[in-house]
Amino acid sequence: MGGVGGSRRHVAVARPYDGLAAAWGTAAGLVYEPLALSLVQASPIDLAGQLVLDLGSGTGAVAQAVAANGARVMVADCSLGMVAHGTERGWMAIAANALALPVRDSGFDAVTAGFLLNHLSPAAVLTEMARVVRSRGAVVASTWASARSDPVKTAITEVLVSWGWRPPAWYETMKAEVEPISGDPHRLMEAAEGAGLVDVHASVVDEDLGVHDPGAVVAYRMAMPHIAPWVARLGEPADTELFRQLRIAVAPHVPGWRPLVIQLTARVPAHPR
């Protein structure tokens, strides 16, 4: 759930994750860890004993869920900080470009990607994911669904804008060019089928994260790469006041908060003998 860089036009999307590993696992883990468990449970194959590549691994929320299911895990991310975090947890880890992975064809039984397809061209990433998975192996990925606005994200954005925050150019490009596909289950399925995958399913789920603390929700959003650098420049006491206003803004929306997520599952077609 971090960035894995693609071609030159995507490098600006990936680099904001550099330097975020220390705070990412605790702040962003609030949301990504339960969503990772749900994603792994959706796998169309039993992952126990399988070799699984977790692509765009971040600090390893999905990898941890995969390992808990008895799989052997390799993690890949373009951020060296995120990769280092993976090695510290004892996983095989590589710094990698999601669109040109330095691994052989059909080398894995499955590949997972938590919230990566909403950063890069879904069709291009899915094509590369399909390449590295064996015959009848599994591809499992999640993205944010765009079917409805998220009240927590909306409330936080309104406060940030009132303080002068503006989304960076890479983020606006991602929202304009990638989200129309990654956030639509039908278009995402089309991208997967175009990548040569079969048995493609895209389910929209609204997970109950079990989150009740507005402060924790604010910390999660402030760890995002399109927000964290701007907040860091504020310094005290400005950031203290900002966080106070943000907690007040999200408090009414936290009970029962259920972010809308797309879970994509697919299989690699059987290779001819």
C-alpha positions in Angstrom: 0.0 0.0 0.0 2.8 2.3 -1.0 4.0 3.6 -4.3 5.7 1.4 -6.9 7.1 3.6 -9.6 6.3 3.2 -13.3 7.5 5.0 -16.3 9.0 8.5 -16.2 5.6 10.2 -16.1 4.7 8.2 -12.9 7.8 8.9 -11.0 6.4 12.0 -9.4 3.5 9.9 -8.0 5.8 7.4 -6.4 8.4 9.6 -4.8 6.1 11.3 -2.2 6.2 7.9 -0.3 9.9 8.2 0.3 10.5 9.1 4.0 7.0 8.1 5.1 7.7 4.6 6.3 8.3 5.5 9.9 4.8 7.0 10.4 3.0 5.0 7.7 2.6 1.7 9.5 1.0 3.3 12.6 -1.1 6.1 11.2 -2.2 4.6 7.9 -2.3 1.1 9.3 -5.5 2.1 11.1 -7.3 1.8 7.8 -5.1 -0.4 5.6 -4.6 -3.3 8.0 -8.3 -4.3 8.3 -8.8 -3.7 4.6 -5.7 -5.9 3.9 -7.3 -8.8 5.9 -10.5 -8.5 3.9 -8.6 -8.4 0.6 -6.6 -11.5 1.3 -9.8 -13.4 2.3 -11.1 -12.6 -1.2 -8.3 -14.5 -2.9 -9.7 -17.1 -5.4 -7.0 -19.6 -4.4 -5.8 -20.9 -1.0 -2.6 -18.9 -0.3 -1.2 -21.4 2.3 2.2 -22.6 1.2 2.1 -20.4 -1.9 4.8 -18.0 -3.0 3.2 -14.5 -3.2 4.5 -11.2 -4.4 3.0 -8.2 -2.6 3.3 -5.3 -5.1 3.4 -1.7 -3.8 3.8 -3.2 -0.3 4.3 0.0 1.7 4.9 -1.1 5.3 3.4 -4.5 4.6 -0.3 -4.5 5.7 -1.2 -6.9 2.9 2.0 -8.9 3.1 1.4 -9.4 6.8 -2.1 -10.7 6.1 -0.8 -13.0 3.3 1.9 -14.4 5.6 -0.7 -15.0 8.3 -2.4 -17.3 5.8 0.7 -19.4 5.6 2.2 -18.1 2.4 5.8 -17.2 1.6 6.0 -13.5 0.8 8.2 -11.3 -1.3 7.5 -7.6 -1.1 8.2 -5.0 -3.7 8.0 -1.2 -3.6 9.8 1.7 -5.3 10.4 3.4 -2.0 13.7 2.3 -0.4 12.3 3.2 3.1 9.3 0.9 2.5 11.5 -1.9 1.2 13.8 -1.6 4.2 10.8 -2.0 6.4 10.0 -5.2 4.7 13.4 -6.7 5.2 13.3 -5.8 8.9 10.2 -8.0 9.1 12.1 -10.9 7.6 10.5 -10.9 4.2 12.3 -11.1 0.8 12.1 -7.6 -0.5 13.1 -5.7 -3.7 13.0 -2.1 -4.8 11.0 -2.4 -8.0 9.3 -0.6 -10.8 5.7 -1.9 -11.0 5.6 -1.7 -14.7 8.9 -3.6 -15.3 9.4 -6.0 -12.4 12.9 -7.6 -12.2 11.5 -11.1 -11.8 11.0 -13.9 -14.3 7.7 -14.9 -16.0 5.3 -17.1 -14.0 7.5 -17.0 -10.9 4.8 -16.6 -8.3 1.7 -18.4 -7.4 -0.2 -15.2 -6.7 0.4 -11.4 -6.6 -1.4 -9.0 -4.4 -1.6 -5.2 -4.6 -3.3 -3.1 -2.0 -4.3 0.4 -3.3 -1.7 0.4 -6.0 -3.9 0.4 -9.1 -5.3 3.9 -8.1 -1.8 5.3 -8.5 -0.7 4.0 -11.9 -2.3 2.9 -15.2 -4.4 -0.1 -14.0 -4.1 -1.8 -17.4 -0.3 -1.6 -17.4 0.1 -2.8 -13.9 -2.3 -5.6 -14.3 -0.5 -6.8 -17.4 2.8 -6.9 -15.5 1.1 -8.7 -12.6 -0.3 -11.3 -14.9 3.2 -11.8 -16.4 4.8 -12.8 -13.1 2.1 -15.3 -12.0 2.0 -19.0 -13.0 -0.8 -20.7 -14.9 -4.1 -20.5 -13.0 -2.4 -18.4 -10.3 -4.2 -15.5 -8.7 -4.2 -11.7 -9.0 -5.8 -9.9 -6.1 -6.0 -6.1 -5.8 -7.9 -3.3 -4.1 -8.6 0.3 -5.0 -10.8 3.1 -3.6 -14.3 3.1 -5.2 -15.5 6.4 -6.6 -19.2 5.6 -6.5 -19.8 8.0 -3.6 -17.9 10.6 -1.7 -16.2 9.7 1.6 -17.6 12.0 4.3 -14.4 11.8 6.4 -12.1 12.7 3.4 -14.5 15.5 2.4 -14.5 17.0 5.9 -10.7 16.9 6.1 -10.2 18.4 2.7 -12.5 21.3 3.4 -10.5 22.2 6.5 -7.2 21.8 4.7 -8.3 24.0 1.9 -9.4 26.7 4.3 -5.9 26.7 5.7 -4.4 27.2 2.2 -3.5 23.6 1.3 -3.8 22.7 -2.4 -3.3 19.2 -3.9 0.0 18.7 -5.6 0.0 18.4 -9.4 0.8 14.7 -9.4 -2.2 14.0 -7.2 -4.5 16.0 -9.4 -3.2 14.1 -12.4 -3.8 10.8 -10.7 -7.4 11.8 -9.8 -8.1 13.0 -13.3 -6.4 10.2 -15.3 -6.3 7.1 -13.2 -9.3 7.2 -10.8 -12.0 7.1 -13.6 -10.7 3.6 -14.3 -9.4 2.4 -10.9 -12.5 3.7 -9.1 -15.1 2.1 -11.4 -15.5 -1.7 -11.0 -16.7 -2.2 -14.6 -13.8 -0.3 -16.1 -11.4 -2.1 -13.8 -12.7 -5.5 -14.9 -12.2 -4.4 -18.5 -8.6 -3.5 -17.8 -8.0 -6.9 -16.1 -9.6 -8.7 -19.0 -7.5 -6.6 -21.5 -4.4 -7.7 -19.5 -5.3 -11.3 -20.4 -6.7 -12.3 -17.0 -9.7 -14.6 -16.7 -12.4 -15.3 -14.0 -12.3 -11.6 -13.3 -14.5 -10.2 -10.5 -14.7 -6.7 -9.0 -16.7 -6.4 -5.8 -17.6 -3.1 -4.1 -17.4 -3.5 -0.4 -17.9 -1.0 2.5 -15.8 -2.3 5.3 -16.5 -1.5 9.0 -13.0 -0.5 10.2 -14.0 -0.5 13.8 -12.5 3.0 14.2 -13.9 5.2 16.9 -11.2 7.8 17.6 -11.4 11.0 15.5 -7.8 11.8 16.3 -6.6 8.5 14.9 -8.6 9.1 11.7 -7.0 12.5 11.3 -3.5 11.0 11.9 -4.3 8.5 9.1 -5.2 11.2 6.6 -2.3 13.5 7.6 0.1 10.6 6.8 -1.0 10.6 3.1 1.8 11.7 0.7 -0.2 14.5 -0.9 -0.8 16.0 2.6 2.1 15.1 4.9 4.8 17.3 3.4 2.5 20.4 3.5 1.6 19.7 7.2 5.3 19.2 8.1 6.0 22.7 6.8 3.5 24.3 9.1 5.3 23.6 12.4 4.0 24.3 15.8 1.7 25.8 17.0 -0.1 26.0 13.7 -0.2 22.2 13.2 -1.6 21.8 16.7 -4.5 24.1 15.9 -5.0 22.5 12.5 -5.3 19.0 14.1 -7.8 20.3 16.6 -10.0 21.7 13.9 -9.7 18.5 11.9 -10.7 16.3 14.9 -13.8 18.5 15.3 -14.7 18.3 11.6 -14.5 14.5 11.4 -16.0 13.6 14.8 -19.6 13.4 13.5 -18.6 11.1 10.6 -16.4 8.6 12.5 -19.1 6.4 14.0 -20.0 3.8 11.4 -17.4 5.1 9.0 -17.2 2.6 6.1 -14.9 3.5 3.2 -16.0 2.2 -0.1 -13.4 -0.2 -1.7 -13.2 -2.3 -4.9 -11.7 -5.8 -4.5 -10.5 -7.2 -7.8 -9.8 -10.9 -8.1 -8.7 -12.8 -11.2 -6.8 -15.8 -12.5 -4.0 -16.2 -15.0 -5.3 -18.4 -17.8 -4.1 -22.0 -18.1 -0.9 -22.1 -20.2 -1.0 -24.5 -23.1 1.2 -27.6 -22.6 
